[in-house]
Amino acid sequence: MTIRNRVRVRETRNIHKGWSSLNQATIDFQRSDGSWQTMVRDNFDCGHGATVLLYNLDRRTVILVRQFRYSVFCDGYEELIIETPAGLLDDASPEERIRAEAEEETGYRVQSVRKVFEAYVSPGAVSQKNICFVGAYSPEDRVSDGGGLAEEGEDIEVLEMEFDEAYAMISDGRIRDGKTIMLLQYAALNLFAA
């Protein structure tokens, strides 16, 4: 069901343009009772991304990465964050981009990936959508040490761990990244279900 006829954009203005952009819009929105309400809303846009959970069913393991993320540091989280390999699409197809990111960050050249869902990061203010994949890996798929690209500021540690340990890290707070939590929950229900 489209809501296009319930939204009138009065004005948009760019507040910041850099690696990402921040735009502010004045809109009229038709409420469910038929009345119109004027609102001012900000939208942070850094482009859509893709992420993948690499898994090995025989070994019951997953590959995650640990790295510095400035945004969570600003929020007071003073640990390196554990997450699934991910990257912005940068005009590539989601599958092409995530296969390249997986190899760049983890050192694993996965043979195939499968899209399982799409999720908006934080729809109240962020337009970014993550296309989420899973991909089986084996030790033979490792072609490098991974670690990301230093010229992009990446200093990534590759973590191979038992799935049950990774899943438990959601509850104890060691994993706080939304896309990673969603993919681990998907894996618990669909890949590693007992």
N, C-alpha and C positions, 0 to 999 in steps of 0.2 A: 504494500500500500504506500503510495507516494504522498508526501506532504508538501510537494512543490507549491501547490496553490495556497498553502497556509503560511508561506514565508515570503516576505517582501524585504529585499535588501535595500536599505536607504543609502548607505554609504559604507565604503571600506577604505581603510588607510593602512599603509605599511608603517609599522613602528620600528622595526629592525629588519635589516637584510644582511645576512652574512652566510655562514655555513648553513644556517637555518633561517627561517623568517618568522616574524611575529606580526600578525595582522589584527586590526580591530575593526569590527563591523557594528553598525547600528542597523537593527532589523526590527520589523514588525512581525509578530508571530500571532496567528489566530489560535486562540485557546480552544479547548474542547467545548466550551459553552458558547462559542461563536464570537466572543469579544476579541478585540485586537489589543496586544500589549507590545509596547516598544521596549527593546532591550539592547544593551551594549555587550558584545561578547568578543573575547580575544581568542585567536586561534594560532597555536604554535605549529609550524609546519617544517618538518625536517625530512620529508619524503617517506615513502613506504619502504619496508624492509622485509627480509626473509630470515628465518631461523630454522635450525634442524637439530633433532635429537638423534645422535648416532647411537645405535644399540647392537648388542650381540646376544642373541637368545641363548645360544649354547653355553656361553660363559656367564650369562645374566649380568652383563656389564653395560655401562653407558659411558660416553665421552662427553665431558663438560670442560669448560674453560674458566680460569680465574684471572681477573684483570682489574685495573683501576678504572673507576667511572666517576668523573668529577661531579656529576649531578647528585649522586647519592652521598658523596663526600660532603657536599654543601649542606646536605640534610642532616649531617652528623654521623653518618655511617662510616666509621674509620677502618673498615676492612676492605680487602680486595673482594669484588663481588663474583659469585659463582653463577654461571649462566650457560645456556646453549650457544654454540657458535652462531653468529648473526651478522648481518650487514645490510646497508642500504642498497636498494636495487640499482641506482645509478644508470637508468635506461636499459638495463639487462632484464631478461625474463627472470621471474622468481627462481625457477629451477636452475638456470644457468648461474645466477648470482650465488645461490646457496651452495652449490657444488664447489664453486671457486672459493667462497669464504671458508667452507669446511676444511679444504685443503690448506689454505693460507693460515688459518688459526690453529688447526689440530694436527696437520701433517697427514691426514687420512684422505686418500682419493677414493671417495665412495662410488660404487658402481651404479647405484640407482637411489633415488629419493622419491618419496611419495607424499604429496600434499594431503594433510589431514584436516586443516581448518584455517580460517583467517580470523584475526582478532584485532580490534582497535585497542591501542595502548591505554588511552585514558580519554574517552570520548567527550568529556566535559570541556576540554580545552586543547586537546592534541589531535590533529587529523591523521597521524601516522597509523598505518595498518601493518601488522606483521602477518606474512604468509608463512604458516607453520608446516614443517615437513618432518618426517622420520626417515631414517636411512640405516640399513644394516651395514655393519662394518666387520671386517676380520683383521687380525694382526697383519696379514699380507697386504692390506690396503694402505699401510703406512709407508709414505714415500719421502717424508721429511720429518724434522722435529716440530714443525709448526711454529707457533709463537707470534704470528701476525707480522705486520710490516712496521718496522721502526720509523719509517718516514711518515706513517700515519699516527705515530704516537702509541703504537701497540707494543705491549710487553706482556704477552699472554702465556700463562702456565696451562699446560694440558693435563687434565685429570681423567684417568680411567678408573672407574669405581664400580663396585657392585651396585646393581639397581636398588636393592633394598636399602642400602646405606644412603644413596642419593635421595631416595623417596623420604626417608626419615629426616633428612636435612631440611625439609620443608617445615616440619613440625617444630624442630628445635631452633629454627631461625637462621641456620647457616645458609639456606637458599631463600632469597627474598625477591628474586627477579620474576615478574609476572609471566613472561613467555615461557620461562623454564619450568615454573610451577605447573602451568597448563599442559606443557608437553610431558612432564613426568606423570601427571595425573592421567593423561591420555594413555601413556605406556602402561600404567598400572591397570587400567581397565581393558586395554586392547592388545597389548603385546606380552606383558608378563603376568597376566591373570592366572591364578593357580587353578 
